């Protein structure tokens, strides 16, 4: 699930960059390179140009970008479920195991010596 949302986030980011670069700015922008700077009636998007379309597309992509970013943060903060092996390792005693053939060392009580 995380990988799918991450892929969508990257795709939306790339599309957002492209749409912002294609928007017509006051100086003409990159859209004039592709024939959108004239704004005549023979253009692909009509006499008003592609401005309303690109504004709506930019708004939609920005909302999608923020939504996927928020979802990714919320998913990554959720604790991952532990496996049975991890739980067993946490519950293991910290003492050294006694191997066969070894005598266990029993600590003496303080003050019980030959004093």
Secondary structure as GFF3:
##gff-version 3
##sequence-region A 1 115
A	DSSP	alpha_helix	2	22	.	.	.	ID=ss1
A	DSSP	three_ten_helix	30	32	.	.	.	ID=ss2
A	DSSP	alpha_helix	51	77	.	.	.	ID=ss3
A	DSSP	alpha_helix	84	91	.	.	.	ID=ss4
###
